[in-house]
Amino acid sequence: MVHITCDLCGKKMKAGEPHYVVKIEVFAAHDATEITEADLDEDHIEAIGQMIQDMEELDEAIPYEPEARNFRYDLCPACRKRYLRAPLNKEAIVGKLDFSEN
């Protein structure tokens, strides 16, 4: 028999019992840049060679961490409602901040 546990509250759910899946993907945003005529006229071979060399040196110095990360969570119906009200849980973060009175 399949048992699913809510990743927020720990409630155990049986097969056939309603539950929900939250999938989150975190990746770096890249803004598209506009290509100009000057970009098309330049010879970029030397710049590309330098970039490759820099990347090889950087790979040796810094351990690799994937740019994108995927997460999957199982939620019970009550935790789904709570999650949908505040997916980033900003209320909990704002409540913990302690601002000075100056």
GUPAKE-566251 format. One record per residue (C-alpha): residue number from 1; z, y, x; residue in one letter. Coordinates in steps of 0.2 Angstrom, whole numbers, plus 2048, in hexadecimal, padded with zeros to 3 digits. Last residue first. Layout:
// residues N
{seq NUM	c3 Z	c2 Y	c1 X	type A}
...
END
This chain:
// residues 102
{seq 102	c3 847	c2 916	c1 84D	type N}
{seq 101	c3 84E	c2 909	c1 842	type E}
{seq 100	c3 84A	c2 8FA	c1 84C	type S}
{seq 99	c3 840	c2 8EC	c1 844	type F}
{seq 98	c3 846	c2 8DA	c1 842	type D}
{seq 97	c3 838	c2 8CE	c1 83D	type L}
{seq 96	c3 83E	c2 8BE	c1 835	type K}
{seq 95	c3 839	c2 8C3	c1 823	type G}
{seq 94	c3 827	c2 8C8	c1 829	type V}
{seq 93	c3 825	c2 8B7	c1 830	type I}
{seq 92	c3 82B	c2 8AD	c1 821	type A}
{seq 91	c3 820	c2 8B8	c1 815	type E}
{seq 90	c3 811	c2 8B5	c1 820	type K}
{seq 89	c3 810	c2 8A3	c1 81C	type N}
{seq 88	c3 7FE	c2 8A2	c1 821	type L}
{seq 87	c3 7F9	c2 899	c1 812	type P}
{seq 86	c3 804	c2 8A3	c1 806	type A}
{seq 85	c3 802	c2 89F	c1 7F4	type R}
{seq 84	c3 7F7	c2 890	c1 7F7	type L}
{seq 83	c3 804	c2 888	c1 803	type Y}
{seq 82	c3 811	c2 889	c1 7F6	type R}
{seq 81	c3 806	c2 882	c1 7E8	type K}
{seq 80	c3 801	c2 874	c1 7F4	type R}
{seq 79	c3 813	c2 871	c1 7F9	type C}
{seq 78	c3 817	c2 86D	c1 7E6	type A}
{seq 77	c3 808	c2 862	c1 7E4	type P}
{seq 76	c3 80C	c2 857	c1 7F4	type C}
{seq 75	c3 803	c2 85C	c1 804	type L}
{seq 74	c3 7F9	c2 852	c1 811	type D}
{seq 73	c3 7F4	c2 85C	c1 821	type Y}
{seq 72	c3 7E5	c2 85C	c1 82C	type R}
{seq 71	c3 7E2	c2 867	c1 83C	type F}
{seq 70	c3 7D3	c2 86B	c1 846	type N}
{seq 69	c3 7D2	c2 874	c1 856	type R}
{seq 68	c3 7C3	c2 87E	c1 85E	type A}
{seq 67	c3 7C2	c2 885	c1 86F	type E}
{seq 66	c3 7C8	c2 875	c1 877	type P}
{seq 65	c3 7D5	c2 878	c1 885	type E}
{seq 64	c3 7CF	c2 874	c1 897	type Y}
{seq 63	c3 7DB	c2 877	c1 8A5	type P}
{seq 62	c3 7D8	c2 887	c1 8AF	type I}
{seq 61	c3 7D4	c2 888	c1 8C2	type A}
{seq 60	c3 7C7	c2 87B	c1 8C4	type E}
{seq 59	c3 7BE	c2 880	c1 8B4	type D}
{seq 58	c3 7BE	c2 892	c1 8B9	type L}
{seq 57	c3 7B5	c2 88E	c1 8C9	type E}
{seq 56	c3 7A8	c2 885	c1 8BF	type E}
{seq 55	c3 7A7	c2 893	c1 8B2	type M}
{seq 54	c3 7A4	c2 8A0	c1 8C0	type D}
{seq 53	c3 796	c2 896	c1 8C8	type Q}
{seq 52	c3 78E	c2 894	c1 8B7	type I}
{seq 51	c3 78F	c2 8A6	c1 8B3	type M}
{seq 50	c3 788	c2 8AB	c1 8C4	type Q}
{seq 49	c3 779	c2 89F	c1 8C1	type G}
{seq 48	c3 777	c2 8A7	c1 8AF	type I}
{seq 47	c3 777	c2 8B9	c1 8B7	type A}
{seq 46	c3 76A	c2 8B4	c1 8C4	type E}
{seq 45	c3 75E	c2 8AC	c1 8B7	type I}
{seq 44	c3 761	c2 8BB	c1 8AB	type H}
{seq 43	c3 750	c2 8C4	c1 8AE	type D}
{seq 42	c3 751	c2 8D4	c1 8A3	type E}
{seq 41	c3 743	c2 8D8	c1 897	type D}
{seq 40	c3 74B	c2 8D0	c1 888	type L}
{seq 39	c3 75B	c2 8D8	c1 88A	type D}
{seq 38	c3 753	c2 8E9	c1 88C	type A}
{seq 37	c3 74A	c2 8E6	c1 87C	type E}
{seq 36	c3 75A	c2 8E4	c1 873	type T}
{seq 35	c3 764	c2 8D5	c1 86D	type I}
{seq 34	c3 772	c2 8D9	c1 860	type E}
{seq 33	c3 782	c2 8D0	c1 863	type T}
{seq 32	c3 789	c2 8C3	c1 857	type A}
{seq 31	c3 79C	c2 8C3	c1 857	type D}
{seq 30	c3 7A4	c2 8B4	c1 85C	type H}
{seq 29	c3 7B4	c2 8AE	c1 854	type A}
{seq 28	c3 7BE	c2 8A1	c1 85E	type A}
{seq 27	c3 7C2	c2 891	c1 854	type F}
{seq 26	c3 7D0	c2 88B	c1 849	type V}
{seq 25	c3 7CC	c2 87E	c1 83C	type E}
{seq 24	c3 7D8	c2 87A	c1 82E	type I}
{seq 23	c3 7D8	c2 86B	c1 822	type K}
{seq 22	c3 7E4	c2 86A	c1 814	type V}
{seq 21	c3 7E5	c2 85A	c1 80A	type V}
{seq 20	c3 7ED	c2 858	c1 7F9	type Y}
{seq 19	c3 7F7	c2 84C	c1 7F0	type H}
{seq 18	c3 7F7	c2 843	c1 7DF	type P}
{seq 17	c3 7FF	c2 832	c1 7DE	type E}
{seq 16	c3 7F2	c2 824	c1 7DE	type G}
{seq 15	c3 7FA	c2 81D	c1 7EE	type A}
{seq 14	c3 80C	c2 821	c1 7EF	type K}
{seq 13	c3 813	c2 832	c1 7F5	type M}
{seq 12	c3 822	c2 835	c1 801	type K}
{seq 11	c3 829	c2 846	c1 802	type K}
{seq 10	c3 82A	c2 84D	c1 813	type G}
{seq 9	c3 82B	c2 85F	c1 80E	type C}
{seq 8	c3 81C	c2 867	c1 817	type L}
{seq 7	c3 812	c2 858	c1 81E	type D}
{seq 6	c3 813	c2 84F	c1 80D	type C}
{seq 5	c3 814	c2 83C	c1 811	type T}
{seq 4	c3 807	c2 830	c1 80B	type I}
{seq 3	c3 80A	c2 81E	c1 808	type H}
{seq 2	c3 7FC	c2 811	c1 806	type V}
{seq 1	c3 800	c2 800	c1 800	type M}
END
